C-alpha cells in the first residue's frame, strides 16, 4: 500500500513538472488572440500642421558696399551700434577723388573760356560778313551801271564768300566748344559724385548687425556692381525665420497662416508668427542650368518666411539695454505652421491607418508600411494619409474591433491630420473601436477575422511569466 502511494506521489509530481514546463513553453495557458491596443472613433478638432526648421533673420537687412575703391580712413560705428538714416558710417581716402574733381572743374573753366573767345571772334566775323555783303551789293549795282569793271565785282563777290565761310567755321567751332563744355561738366558732376561717395551714408535707421572691415583696410567699389561688403544695417524691430519646406507640404501653406515658433536659444518658450512670403521657385533654381539639373532623388525645398510677432517677445526687450536684442541673426529655430483646421470631425490615431493592396485587401501581404507622420517631420516630402501621392493600387484601411474579439478590415477616406490624429471623412462611425497598435501588427500582420485581445498600451509588450 505504501508502495502504491509512493507511485501516486511520483506521478503527481511528474505531472506538475510537466504542466510547468508546458506552461513556460507556451503550449498551454497561452493567451487567446494577438495582444493589441484599441481606441474609439471620436469627434475632435484637427489642425493640420507643417513643421519646418530654419534660421532667425531681421526682416529688413541692408548690405552696405562702397561705390568707390580706396582705403578706409574713418570708421564711425561698431557692430551693434544704433544708427540713423543719413548718418555717416565711414569714409574712404578722398584725396584722389578731390584731385579728379579739381581737374574736371579746371577743364570746365577752360572750355567755357574757349567758348567765350569763340563768341567774340564770331561777333567780329559777323561784322566782316555784314560789311562784305554791303560791299557786294554796292559793287553789283555799280556793275549794272557800268561804273566798275567785272573783275572788281568778282573781287567783292570773293570777299563775301570768304567772310561767309569764316563765319560758318566760327559758328561750328562754338558749337564744338559748347559740346566740350557739356562733356567737361559731366566729368565734373561724376567727380563730385565720386567724391561724395567716399562718405558711406546709412540708408535707414537701424542697428549695425554685421561689421566686416576695420579702419585702414582697403575696399573695392564699383557703381555698376556690388563691391566689398563692409557692413549690414538691420531693422531689429521686426524679425522673421526663414525655413525650408518640401514640395509636398508647401502647397498646403498660404500667406497669413499662423505659426508657433521655437527658438533654440529660448528653451520651453514659444513665439507666435505669421507667414509673410512663400517662394515661387525652388531655392537655388536661378543658378541651375540644363546641364546641371538635380537628380530625381534630390529633395526639392522652397523657402517660406514667417514674421515673429513682436507682442510674443515684448517682454524680452529691455529699453535700458539698446545693444541687447532678443534674437540674433542666424539663431536656429523651428516652426509649426497651422495650415487648416476642421472642427468636430471624426478622427482616429494616425497609427490606426495603414494601407493594403486593393486587389488583396483580405490577404496578409502588405505593400507598404502604415502611413505614420513623424512628429519631428524631418522629411517634408514623405507622403501622408489623404495626400494625392498615394499609389492607386493601395487602399487606406483600418481594422475595426468586432464583438467576438475579431477584427474587420474597412476601407476609409482620410483628410487632414495633426501630430497625433487623422480625420476620417468616410468609412467609420462615431463609437467604432479601431486597432491602434502595435505598429508592426497593424501594418503587416492583421487581416479580417484575426482574433485579438485588447490590452492597455503599457501591457502590449509585457512578457508573460
C-alpha positions as a LaTeX table, in Angstrom:
\begin{tabular}{lrrr}
\hline
Residue & $x$ (\AA) & $y$ (\AA) & $z$ (\AA) \\
\hline
Unk1 & 0.00 & 0.00 & 0.00 \\
Unk2 & 2.80 & 2.37 & 0.86 \\
Unk3 & 4.49 & 1.44 & $-2.38$ \\
Unk4 & 1.33 & 2.26 & $-4.33$ \\
Unk5 & 1.04 & 5.62 & $-2.58$ \\
Unk6 & 4.63 & 6.38 & $-3.43$ \\
Unk7 & 3.97 & 5.79 & $-7.11$ \\
Unk8 & 0.94 & 8.06 & $-6.98$ \\
Unk9 & 3.04 & 10.82 & $-5.43$ \\
Unk10 & 5.76 & 10.36 & $-8.04$ \\
Unk11 & 3.20 & 10.52 & $-10.86$ \\
Unk12 & 1.62 & 13.68 & $-9.42$ \\
Unk13 & 4.99 & 15.37 & $-9.08$ \\
Unk14 & 5.85 & 14.43 & $-12.65$ \\
Unk15 & 2.54 & 15.85 & $-13.88$ \\
Unk16 & 3.15 & 19.10 & $-12.01$ \\
Unk17 & 6.64 & 19.42 & $-13.51$ \\
Unk18 & 5.27 & 18.64 & $-16.96$ \\
Unk19 & 2.49 & 21.23 & $-16.61$ \\
Unk20 & 5.00 & 23.86 & $-15.50$ \\
Unk21 & 7.26 & 23.05 & $-18.45$ \\
Unk22 & 4.39 & 23.16 & $-20.93$ \\
Unk23 & 3.19 & 26.46 & $-19.50$ \\
Unk24 & 6.62 & 28.02 & $-19.82$ \\
Unk25 & 6.88 & 26.71 & $-23.35$ \\
Unk26 & 3.53 & 28.31 & $-24.14$ \\
Unk27 & 1.87 & 25.08 & $-25.13$ \\
Unk28 & $-0.82$ & 25.51 & $-22.50$ \\
Unk29 & $-2.07$ & 28.62 & $-20.78$ \\
Unk30 & $-1.42$ & 30.73 & $-23.89$ \\
Unk31 & $-3.43$ & 33.93 & $-24.07$ \\
Unk32 & $-6.22$ & 33.86 & $-26.58$ \\
Unk33 & $-5.70$ & 36.23 & $-29.52$ \\
Unk34 & $-2.98$ & 38.73 & $-30.50$ \\
Unk35 & $-2.44$ & 41.47 & $-27.96$ \\
Unk36 & $-3.42$ & 44.86 & $-29.39$ \\
Unk37 & $-4.47$ & 48.30 & $-28.24$ \\
Unk38 & $-7.66$ & 49.95 & $-29.42$ \\
Unk39 & $-9.37$ & 53.32 & $-29.31$ \\
Unk40 & $-12.84$ & 54.53 & $-30.19$ \\
Unk41 & $-13.62$ & 56.81 & $-33.10$ \\
Unk42 & $-14.41$ & 60.21 & $-31.59$ \\
Unk43 & $-15.06$ & 63.72 & $-32.76$ \\
Unk44 & $-12.39$ & 66.33 & $-32.17$ \\
Unk45 & $-10.85$ & 69.44 & $-33.72$ \\
Unk46 & $-7.98$ & 68.69 & $-36.12$ \\
Unk47 & $-5.42$ & 71.34 & $-37.04$ \\
Unk48 & $-3.10$ & 70.45 & $-39.90$ \\
Unk49 & 0.49 & 71.39 & $-39.14$ \\
Unk50 & 3.53 & 71.69 & $-41.39$ \\
Unk51 & 6.75 & 71.57 & $-39.38$ \\
Unk52 & 9.97 & 73.06 & $-40.72$ \\
Unk53 & 13.25 & 74.38 & $-39.38$ \\
Unk54 & 15.42 & 77.33 & $-40.32$ \\
Unk55 & 17.21 & 80.42 & $-39.05$ \\
Unk56 & 16.25 & 83.76 & $-37.50$ \\
Unk57 & 16.96 & 86.93 & $-39.51$ \\
Unk58 & 15.91 & 90.58 & $-39.37$ \\
Unk59 & 13.03 & 91.05 & $-41.78$ \\
Unk60 & 14.81 & 94.07 & $-43.29$ \\
Unk61 & 18.60 & 93.96 & $-43.59$ \\
Unk62 & 20.63 & 96.11 & $-45.99$ \\
Unk63 & 24.15 & 95.31 & $-47.18$ \\
Unk64 & 26.46 & 98.34 & $-47.30$ \\
Unk65 & 29.11 & 98.33 & $-50.05$ \\
Unk66 & 31.21 & 101.23 & $-51.39$ \\
Unk67 & 30.80 & 102.69 & $-54.87$ \\
Unk68 & 34.48 & 103.71 & $-55.00$ \\
Unk69 & 37.72 & 101.93 & $-54.14$ \\
Unk70 & 40.26 & 103.06 & $-51.58$ \\
Unk71 & 41.48 & 102.94 & $-48.01$ \\
Unk72 & 39.08 & 103.34 & $-45.09$ \\
Unk73 & 40.23 & 106.50 & $-43.31$ \\
Unk74 & 37.27 & 106.84 & $-40.95$ \\
Unk75 & 35.03 & 104.20 & $-39.35$ \\
Unk76 & 32.36 & 105.69 & $-37.13$ \\
Unk77 & 30.42 & 102.61 & $-35.99$ \\
Unk78 & 30.89 & 99.29 & $-34.26$ \\
Unk79 & 28.86 & 96.11 & $-34.57$ \\
Unk80 & 25.70 & 96.50 & $-32.51$ \\
Unk81 & 25.59 & 100.31 & $-32.72$ \\
Unk82 & 22.31 & 102.04 & $-33.47$ \\
Unk83 & 22.40 & 104.35 & $-36.49$ \\
Unk84 & 20.09 & 106.95 & $-38.03$ \\
Unk85 & 19.12 & 107.39 & $-41.64$ \\
Unk86 & 21.62 & 109.78 & $-43.26$ \\
Unk87 & 24.34 & 109.18 & $-40.67$ \\
Unk88 & 27.94 & 108.95 & $-41.97$ \\
Unk89 & 29.12 & 105.41 & $-41.29$ \\
Unk90 & 32.62 & 105.55 & $-42.78$ \\
Unk91 & 34.87 & 107.50 & $-45.15$ \\
Unk92 & 37.23 & 106.29 & $-47.86$ \\
Unk93 & 40.50 & 108.12 & $-48.70$ \\
Unk94 & 39.26 & 111.08 & $-50.72$ \\
Unk95 & 42.39 & 112.96 & $-51.93$ \\
Unk96 & 42.50 & 111.27 & $-55.33$ \\
Unk97 & 38.80 & 111.97 & $-55.88$ \\
Unk98 & 39.24 & 115.60 & $-54.78$ \\
Unk99 & 42.08 & 115.96 & $-57.30$ \\
Unk100 & 39.92 & 114.47 & $-60.05$ \\
Unk101 & 37.17 & 116.90 & $-59.10$ \\
Unk102 & 39.55 & 119.88 & $-59.31$ \\
Unk103 & 40.87 & 118.72 & $-62.68$ \\
Unk104 & 37.35 & 118.35 & $-64.02$ \\
Unk105 & 36.46 & 121.82 & $-62.73$ \\
Unk106 & 39.53 & 123.27 & $-64.47$ \\
Unk107 & 38.51 & 121.57 & $-67.72$ \\
Unk108 & 35.06 & 123.09 & $-67.47$ \\
Unk109 & 36.54 & 126.55 & $-66.89$ \\
Unk110 & 38.94 & 126.12 & $-69.83$ \\
Unk111 & 36.20 & 125.04 & $-72.20$ \\
Unk112 & 33.96 & 127.88 & $-71.08$ \\
Unk113 & 36.82 & 130.31 & $-71.78$ \\
Unk114 & 37.20 & 128.88 & $-75.29$ \\
Unk115 & 33.50 & 129.35 & $-75.89$ \\
Unk116 & 33.73 & 132.97 & $-74.73$ \\
Unk117 & 36.67 & 133.64 & $-77.06$ \\
Unk118 & 34.88 & 131.97 & $-79.92$ \\
Unk119 & 31.82 & 134.13 & $-79.25$ \\
Unk120 & 33.98 & 137.28 & $-79.54$ \\
Unk121 & 35.54 & 136.02 & $-82.77$ \\
Unk122 & 32.10 & 135.19 & $-84.10$ \\
Unk123 & 30.93 & 138.75 & $-83.47$ \\
Unk124 & 33.94 & 140.12 & $-85.36$ \\
Unk125 & 33.37 & 137.74 & $-88.25$ \\
Unk126 & 29.69 & 138.69 & $-88.27$ \\
Unk127 & 30.67 & 142.34 & $-88.71$ \\
Unk128 & 33.08 & 141.42 & $-91.50$ \\
Unk129 & 30.35 & 139.35 & $-93.17$ \\
Unk130 & 27.89 & 142.25 & $-92.97$ \\
Unk131 & 30.49 & 144.60 & $-94.48$ \\
Unk132 & 31.23 & 142.11 & $-97.27$ \\
Unk133 & 27.50 & 141.84 & $-98.05$ \\
Unk134 & 27.13 & 145.63 & $-98.18$ \\
Unk135 & 30.18 & 145.97 & $-100.45$ \\
Unk136 & 28.94 & 143.16 & $-102.68$ \\
Unk137 & 25.50 & 144.78 & $-103.08$ \\
Unk138 & 27.07 & 148.17 & $-103.88$ \\
Unk139 & 29.52 & 146.68 & $-106.38$ \\
Unk140 & 26.70 & 144.75 & $-108.02$ \\
Unk141 & 24.76 & 147.98 & $-108.57$ \\
Unk142 & 27.83 & 149.79 & $-109.89$ \\
Unk143 & 28.46 & 146.91 & $-112.30$ \\
Unk144 & 24.94 & 147.24 & $-113.66$ \\
Unk145 & 25.55 & 150.97 & $-114.12$ \\
Unk146 & 28.85 & 150.09 & $-115.83$ \\
Unk147 & 30.78 & 152.23 & $-113.39$ \\
Unk148 & 33.20 & 149.41 & $-112.39$ \\
Unk149 & 34.74 & 146.53 & $-114.20$ \\
Unk150 & 33.63 & 142.91 & $-113.87$ \\
Unk151 & 36.90 & 141.97 & $-112.14$ \\
Unk152 & 36.23 & 144.50 & $-109.38$ \\
Unk153 & 32.77 & 142.98 & $-108.87$ \\
Unk154 & 34.20 & 139.45 & $-108.74$ \\
Unk155 & 36.67 & 140.59 & $-106.09$ \\
Unk156 & 33.75 & 141.83 & $-103.93$ \\
Unk157 & 31.96 & 138.50 & $-104.52$ \\
Unk158 & 35.04 & 136.52 & $-103.43$ \\
Unk159 & 35.36 & 138.65 & $-100.31$ \\
Unk160 & 31.71 & 137.90 & $-99.42$ \\
Unk161 & 32.16 & 134.14 & $-99.90$ \\
Unk162 & 35.30 & 134.17 & $-97.77$ \\
Unk163 & 33.59 & 136.14 & $-94.99$ \\
Unk164 & 30.62 & 133.73 & $-95.07$ \\
Unk165 & 32.93 & 130.70 & $-94.84$ \\
Unk166 & 34.86 & 132.21 & $-91.94$ \\
Unk167 & 31.62 & 132.97 & $-90.12$ \\
Unk168 & 30.28 & 129.42 & $-90.63$ \\
Unk169 & 33.56 & 127.91 & $-89.42$ \\
Unk170 & 33.50 & 130.06 & $-86.30$ \\
Unk171 & 29.89 & 129.06 & $-85.65$ \\
Unk172 & 30.79 & 125.33 & $-85.86$ \\
Unk173 & 33.76 & 125.94 & $-83.58$ \\
Unk174 & 31.48 & 127.47 & $-80.96$ \\
Unk175 & 29.12 & 124.50 & $-81.15$ \\
Unk176 & 32.06 & 122.12 & $-80.73$ \\
Unk177 & 33.35 & 124.10 & $-77.76$ \\
Unk178 & 29.90 & 124.11 & $-76.18$ \\
Unk179 & 29.74 & 120.30 & $-76.55$ \\
Unk180 & 33.14 & 120.07 & $-74.89$ \\
Unk181 & 31.84 & 122.26 & $-72.07$ \\
Unk182 & 28.95 & 119.83 & $-71.55$ \\
Unk183 & 31.36 & 116.88 & $-71.56$ \\
Unk184 & 33.63 & 118.61 & $-69.05$ \\
Unk185 & 30.60 & 119.46 & $-66.91$ \\
Unk186 & 29.56 & 115.79 & $-66.95$ \\
Unk187 & 33.06 & 114.79 & $-65.86$ \\
Unk188 & 32.86 & 117.38 & $-63.09$ \\
Unk189 & 29.50 & 116.01 & $-61.98$ \\
Unk190 & 30.92 & 112.46 & $-61.90$ \\
Unk191 & 33.97 & 113.65 & $-59.97$ \\
Unk192 & 31.73 & 115.40 & $-57.44$ \\
Unk193 & 29.60 & 112.28 & $-57.13$ \\
Unk194 & 32.67 & 110.06 & $-56.67$ \\
Unk195 & 33.94 & 112.47 & $-54.04$ \\
Unk196 & 30.59 & 112.34 & $-52.25$ \\
Unk197 & 30.64 & 108.54 & $-52.44$ \\
Unk198 & 33.77 & 108.42 & $-50.34$ \\
Unk199 & 31.40 & 109.00 & $-47.43$ \\
Unk200 & 29.17 & 105.99 & $-46.72$ \\
Unk201 & 25.72 & 107.14 & $-45.59$ \\
Unk202 & 23.25 & 104.95 & $-43.70$ \\
Unk203 & 20.19 & 104.33 & $-45.93$ \\
Unk204 & 17.91 & 103.54 & $-42.97$ \\
Unk205 & 17.52 & 103.75 & $-39.23$ \\
Unk206 & 18.53 & 100.53 & $-37.52$ \\
Unk207 & 21.41 & 98.63 & $-35.98$ \\
Unk208 & 24.79 & 97.55 & $-37.37$ \\
Unk209 & 24.12 & 93.80 & $-37.44$ \\
Unk210 & 27.42 & 92.88 & $-39.11$ \\
Unk211 & 30.76 & 94.70 & $-39.50$ \\
Unk212 & 33.32 & 93.13 & $-41.84$ \\
Unk213 & 36.04 & 95.83 & $-42.04$ \\
Unk214 & 38.42 & 97.83 & $-39.90$ \\
Unk215 & 39.92 & 101.28 & $-40.26$ \\
Unk216 & 42.91 & 101.22 & $-42.61$ \\
Unk217 & 41.68 & 98.34 & $-44.76$ \\
Unk218 & 41.31 & 98.78 & $-48.49$ \\
Unk219 & 37.95 & 98.12 & $-50.10$ \\
Unk220 & 36.89 & 97.64 & $-53.70$ \\
Unk221 & 33.97 & 99.61 & $-55.04$ \\
Unk222 & 32.14 & 99.78 & $-58.34$ \\
Unk223 & 28.99 & 101.70 & $-59.13$ \\
Unk224 & 27.96 & 99.03 & $-61.66$ \\
Unk225 & 28.17 & 96.03 & $-59.32$ \\
Unk226 & 28.42 & 95.17 & $-55.64$ \\
Unk227 & 31.80 & 95.88 & $-54.10$ \\
Unk228 & 33.29 & 94.79 & $-50.79$ \\
Unk229 & 30.52 & 94.17 & $-48.24$ \\
Unk230 & 31.60 & 96.46 & $-45.41$ \\
Unk231 & 28.65 & 96.08 & $-43.04$ \\
Unk232 & 24.94 & 95.39 & $-42.70$ \\
Unk233 & 22.22 & 97.61 & $-41.27$ \\
Unk234 & 19.15 & 95.83 & $-39.91$ \\
Unk235 & 15.77 & 96.90 & $-38.59$ \\
Unk236 & 15.72 & 94.91 & $-35.36$ \\
Unk237 & 12.13 & 95.87 & $-34.58$ \\
Unk238 & 10.88 & 93.05 & $-36.85$ \\
Unk239 & 12.37 & 89.55 & $-37.01$ \\
Unk240 & 11.49 & 86.58 & $-39.18$ \\
Unk241 & 12.52 & 82.98 & $-39.59$ \\
Unk242 & 13.31 & 81.52 & $-42.99$ \\
Unk243 & 12.50 & 77.82 & $-43.23$ \\
Unk244 & 12.79 & 75.18 & $-45.93$ \\
Unk245 & 9.54 & 73.37 & $-46.80$ \\
Unk246 & 9.30 & 70.33 & $-49.06$ \\
Unk247 & 7.29 & 70.35 & $-52.28$ \\
Unk248 & 4.55 & 68.10 & $-50.83$ \\
Unk249 & 3.91 & 70.48 & $-47.94$ \\
Unk250 & 4.49 & 73.92 & $-49.46$ \\
Unk251 & 1.21 & 73.67 & $-51.42$ \\
Unk252 & $-0.66$ & 73.48 & $-48.11$ \\
Unk253 & 0.70 & 76.81 & $-46.85$ \\
Unk254 & $-0.88$ & 80.19 & $-47.55$ \\
Unk255 & 0.11 & 83.78 & $-46.83$ \\
Unk256 & $-1.32$ & 84.72 & $-43.44$ \\
Unk257 & $-1.19$ & 81.23 & $-41.91$ \\
Unk258 & $-0.35$ & 81.35 & $-38.22$ \\
Unk259 & 2.62 & 79.56 & $-36.72$ \\
Unk260 & 4.07 & 78.51 & $-33.39$ \\
Unk261 & 7.80 & 79.18 & $-33.32$ \\
Unk262 & 10.51 & 77.77 & $-31.09$ \\
Unk263 & 14.00 & 79.30 & $-30.97$ \\
Unk264 & 16.77 & 77.06 & $-29.66$ \\
Unk265 & 18.18 & 79.91 & $-27.58$ \\
Unk266 & 14.96 & 80.02 & $-25.53$ \\
Unk267 & 14.13 & 76.65 & $-24.01$ \\
Unk268 & 10.45 & 75.90 & $-23.38$ \\
Unk269 & 9.44 & 79.25 & $-24.91$ \\
Unk270 & 7.01 & 79.54 & $-27.81$ \\
Unk271 & 6.53 & 82.58 & $-30.03$ \\
Unk272 & 3.72 & 83.45 & $-32.40$ \\
Unk273 & 4.27 & 84.06 & $-36.08$ \\
Unk274 & 2.53 & 84.63 & $-39.40$ \\
Unk275 & 3.55 & 83.53 & $-42.90$ \\
Unk276 & 4.54 & 86.59 & $-44.97$ \\
Unk277 & 6.23 & 85.11 & $-48.03$ \\
Unk278 & 6.30 & 81.81 & $-49.94$ \\
Unk279 & 8.94 & 81.28 & $-52.61$ \\
Unk280 & 7.50 & 80.73 & $-56.08$ \\
Unk281 & 10.53 & 78.75 & $-57.25$ \\
Unk282 & 12.89 & 76.20 & $-55.80$ \\
Unk283 & 15.68 & 77.71 & $-53.74$ \\
Unk284 & 18.78 & 77.99 & $-55.91$ \\
Unk285 & 16.84 & 77.33 & $-59.12$ \\
Unk286 & 18.17 & 80.52 & $-60.67$ \\
Unk287 & 21.70 & 79.10 & $-60.60$ \\
Unk288 & 20.79 & 75.77 & $-62.18$ \\
Unk289 & 21.41 & 75.08 & $-65.86$ \\
Unk290 & 20.05 & 72.43 & $-68.16$ \\
Unk291 & 23.32 & 70.52 & $-67.82$ \\
Unk292 & 23.32 & 70.54 & $-64.04$ \\
Unk293 & 19.76 & 69.69 & $-63.08$ \\
Unk294 & 19.23 & 67.97 & $-59.74$ \\
Unk295 & 18.68 & 64.24 & $-59.79$ \\
Unk296 & 15.24 & 62.83 & $-59.15$ \\
Unk297 & 16.30 & 61.74 & $-55.67$ \\
Unk298 & 17.16 & 65.26 & $-54.53$ \\
Unk299 & 14.78 & 66.91 & $-52.10$ \\
Unk300 & 13.04 & 69.95 & $-53.58$ \\
Unk301 & 12.59 & 72.68 & $-50.99$ \\
Unk302 & 11.01 & 76.12 & $-51.07$ \\
Unk303 & 11.80 & 78.99 & $-48.72$ \\
Unk304 & 8.97 & 80.22 & $-46.52$ \\
Unk305 & 9.33 & 83.36 & $-44.41$ \\
Unk306 & 7.49 & 83.72 & $-41.12$ \\
Unk307 & 7.36 & 87.01 & $-39.22$ \\
Unk308 & 7.76 & 86.67 & $-35.45$ \\
Unk309 & 5.01 & 88.77 & $-33.90$ \\
Unk310 & 6.53 & 91.42 & $-31.66$ \\
Unk311 & 3.91 & 91.06 & $-28.93$ \\
Unk312 & 5.02 & 87.46 & $-28.34$ \\
Unk313 & 8.53 & 88.57 & $-27.32$ \\
Unk314 & 7.87 & 92.09 & $-26.00$ \\
Unk315 & 8.95 & 91.03 & $-22.51$ \\
Unk316 & 12.42 & 90.19 & $-23.84$ \\
Unk317 & 13.06 & 93.79 & $-24.95$ \\
Unk318 & 14.93 & 95.90 & $-22.37$ \\
Unk319 & 14.82 & 99.63 & $-23.27$ \\
Unk320 & 17.70 & 100.27 & $-20.85$ \\
Unk321 & 19.94 & 97.96 & $-22.91$ \\
Unk322 & 19.63 & 99.13 & $-26.53$ \\
Unk323 & 22.52 & 96.93 & $-27.66$ \\
Unk324 & 20.86 & 93.77 & $-26.37$ \\
Unk325 & 18.46 & 92.19 & $-28.86$ \\
Unk326 & 16.02 & 89.32 & $-28.19$ \\
Unk327 & 17.24 & 87.50 & $-31.30$ \\
Unk328 & 20.45 & 87.47 & $-33.28$ \\
Unk329 & 20.77 & 86.69 & $-36.99$ \\
Unk330 & 21.49 & 83.02 & $-37.59$ \\
Unk331 & 19.83 & 81.60 & $-34.48$ \\
Unk332 & 18.32 & 78.15 & $-35.09$ \\
Unk333 & 14.54 & 77.93 & $-34.95$ \\
Unk334 & 11.64 & 75.67 & $-35.89$ \\
Unk335 & 8.05 & 76.45 & $-36.79$ \\
Unk336 & 4.76 & 74.58 & $-36.67$ \\
Unk337 & 2.71 & 76.23 & $-39.41$ \\
Unk338 & $-1.01$ & 75.80 & $-38.87$ \\
Unk339 & $-2.48$ & 75.47 & $-42.34$ \\
Unk340 & $-6.08$ & 74.23 & $-41.92$ \\
Unk341 & $-8.46$ & 73.46 & $-39.05$ \\
Unk342 & $-11.51$ & 71.16 & $-39.21$ \\
Unk343 & $-13.78$ & 71.29 & $-36.18$ \\
Unk344 & $-15.85$ & 68.45 & $-34.69$ \\
Unk345 & $-14.81$ & 65.78 & $-37.20$ \\
Unk346 & $-14.45$ & 62.01 & $-36.83$ \\
Unk347 & $-10.87$ & 61.06 & $-36.11$ \\
Unk348 & $-8.61$ & 58.19 & $-35.10$ \\
Unk349 & $-4.96$ & 57.97 & $-34.06$ \\
Unk350 & $-2.60$ & 58.10 & $-37.04$ \\
Unk351 & $-1.21$ & 54.66 & $-36.16$ \\
Unk352 & $-4.64$ & 53.13 & $-36.80$ \\
Unk353 & $-4.50$ & 53.91 & $-40.53$ \\
Unk354 & $-2.47$ & 51.65 & $-42.79$ \\
Unk355 & $-2.55$ & 50.59 & $-46.46$ \\
Unk356 & $-3.38$ & 47.36 & $-48.27$ \\
Unk357 & $-3.35$ & 46.27 & $-51.91$ \\
Unk358 & $-6.83$ & 46.90 & $-53.30$ \\
Unk359 & $-6.74$ & 43.55 & $-55.12$ \\
Unk360 & $-5.91$ & 41.62 & $-51.97$ \\
Unk361 & $-7.41$ & 43.51 & $-49.06$ \\
Unk362 & $-8.06$ & 40.31 & $-47.17$ \\
Unk363 & $-4.54$ & 38.96 & $-47.61$ \\
Unk364 & $-1.77$ & 39.42 & $-45.13$ \\
Unk365 & 0.65 & 40.75 & $-47.71$ \\
Unk366 & 1.26 & 44.45 & $-47.22$ \\
Unk367 & 2.64 & 46.57 & $-50.00$ \\
Unk368 & 3.73 & 49.42 & $-47.77$ \\
Unk369 & 4.09 & 50.28 & $-44.15$ \\
Unk370 & 1.46 & 52.24 & $-42.28$ \\
Unk371 & 1.43 & 55.90 & $-43.09$ \\
Unk372 & 2.87 & 57.41 & $-39.99$ \\
Unk373 & 3.92 & 61.02 & $-39.86$ \\
Unk374 & 6.90 & 61.56 & $-37.61$ \\
Unk375 & 6.37 & 64.32 & $-35.04$ \\
Unk376 & 9.72 & 65.84 & $-35.95$ \\
Unk377 & 8.68 & 65.98 & $-39.64$ \\
Unk378 & 12.28 & 65.98 & $-40.80$ \\
Unk379 & 11.25 & 64.79 & $-44.28$ \\
Unk380 & 8.77 & 67.28 & $-45.66$ \\
Unk381 & 8.43 & 65.21 & $-48.83$ \\
Unk382 & 7.14 & 61.99 & $-47.21$ \\
Unk383 & 3.63 & 61.10 & $-48.41$ \\
Unk384 & 0.91 & 61.40 & $-45.79$ \\
Unk385 & $-2.55$ & 59.85 & $-45.44$ \\
Unk386 & $-5.02$ & 61.62 & $-47.65$ \\
Unk387 & $-2.34$ & 63.07 & $-49.94$ \\
Unk388 & $-2.63$ & 62.86 & $-53.72$ \\
Unk389 & 0.65 & 60.92 & $-53.88$ \\
Unk390 & $-0.89$ & 57.66 & $-52.56$ \\
Unk391 & $-0.36$ & 54.80 & $-55.01$ \\
Unk392 & $-3.52$ & 53.97 & $-56.98$ \\
Unk393 & $-3.10$ & 50.26 & $-56.16$ \\
Unk394 & $-3.25$ & 50.89 & $-52.43$ \\
Unk395 & $-6.22$ & 51.50 & $-50.19$ \\
Unk396 & $-6.24$ & 53.27 & $-46.85$ \\
Unk397 & $-7.75$ & 50.93 & $-44.28$ \\
Unk398 & $-8.35$ & 50.46 & $-40.57$ \\
Unk399 & $-9.14$ & 47.36 & $-38.53$ \\
Unk400 & $-12.40$ & 47.61 & $-36.57$ \\
Unk401 & $-12.85$ & 45.52 & $-33.44$ \\
Unk402 & $-15.88$ & 43.19 & $-33.56$ \\
Unk403 & $-17.98$ & 41.85 & $-30.67$ \\
Unk404 & $-16.38$ & 38.39 & $-30.95$ \\
Unk405 & $-12.91$ & 39.95 & $-30.48$ \\
Unk406 & $-12.01$ & 39.56 & $-34.13$ \\
Unk407 & $-11.12$ & 42.44 & $-36.43$ \\
Unk408 & $-12.67$ & 43.54 & $-39.70$ \\
Unk409 & $-10.76$ & 45.44 & $-42.38$ \\
Unk410 & $-12.56$ & 48.61 & $-43.50$ \\
Unk411 & $-11.60$ & 50.98 & $-46.27$ \\
Unk412 & $-11.61$ & 54.63 & $-45.22$ \\
Unk413 & $-11.04$ & 58.05 & $-46.72$ \\
Unk414 & $-8.85$ & 60.44 & $-44.78$ \\
Unk415 & $-8.42$ & 64.18 & $-44.73$ \\
Unk416 & $-6.12$ & 66.42 & $-42.71$ \\
Unk417 & $-4.06$ & 65.33 & $-39.74$ \\
Unk418 & $-2.22$ & 66.82 & $-36.81$ \\
Unk419 & 0.69 & 65.31 & $-34.92$ \\
Unk420 & $-1.35$ & 62.51 & $-33.32$ \\
Unk421 & $-4.72$ & 62.12 & $-35.06$ \\
Unk422 & $-6.13$ & 61.99 & $-38.57$ \\
Unk423 & $-9.59$ & 62.92 & $-39.82$ \\
Unk424 & $-11.78$ & 60.14 & $-41.24$ \\
Unk425 & $-14.15$ & 61.55 & $-43.85$ \\
Unk426 & $-15.70$ & 58.21 & $-44.92$ \\
Unk427 & $-15.82$ & 54.60 & $-43.72$ \\
Unk428 & $-16.32$ & 54.81 & $-39.95$ \\
Unk429 & $-18.95$ & 55.87 & $-37.46$ \\
Unk430 & $-18.59$ & 57.55 & $-34.11$ \\
Unk431 & $-18.10$ & 54.92 & $-31.42$ \\
Unk432 & $-16.42$ & 52.32 & $-33.65$ \\
Unk433 & $-13.36$ & 50.84 & $-31.97$ \\
Unk434 & $-10.22$ & 50.61 & $-34.14$ \\
Unk435 & $-6.92$ & 48.84 & $-33.56$ \\
Unk436 & $-4.09$ & 51.32 & $-32.92$ \\
Unk437 & $-1.09$ & 49.14 & $-32.12$ \\
Unk438 & 1.42 & 47.65 & $-32.04$ \\
Unk439 & 2.61 & 49.37 & $-35.19$ \\
Unk440 & 4.01 & 46.21 & $-36.81$ \\
Unk441 & 0.84 & 44.23 & $-36.08$ \\
Unk442 & $-1.40$ & 46.87 & $-37.66$ \\
Unk443 & 0.78 & 47.49 & $-40.69$ \\
Unk444 & 1.78 & 43.92 & $-41.53$ \\
Unk445 & 0.03 & 41.17 & $-39.60$ \\
Unk446 & $-3.66$ & 41.91 & $-39.14$ \\
Unk447 & $-6.30$ & 40.80 & $-41.60$ \\
Unk448 & $-10.04$ & 40.37 & $-41.43$ \\
Unk449 & $-11.02$ & 37.66 & $-38.95$ \\
Unk450 & $-7.83$ & 37.81 & $-36.88$ \\
Unk451 & $-8.51$ & 37.03 & $-33.22$ \\
Unk452 & $-7.22$ & 39.76 & $-30.90$ \\
Unk453 & $-7.08$ & 40.59 & $-27.23$ \\
Unk454 & $-7.35$ & 44.28 & $-26.32$ \\
Unk455 & $-4.99$ & 45.34 & $-23.53$ \\
Unk456 & $-3.78$ & 48.70 & $-22.23$ \\
Unk457 & $-0.90$ & 50.17 & $-24.21$ \\
Unk458 & 1.55 & 49.71 & $-21.36$ \\
Unk459 & 0.89 & 45.96 & $-21.41$ \\
Unk460 & 1.39 & 45.38 & $-25.14$ \\
Unk461 & 4.95 & 44.18 & $-24.82$ \\
Unk462 & 4.84 & 42.53 & $-21.41$ \\
Unk463 & 6.29 & 39.04 & $-21.39$ \\
Unk464 & 4.14 & 36.53 & $-19.52$ \\
Unk465 & 6.00 & 34.89 & $-16.69$ \\
\hline
\end{tabular}
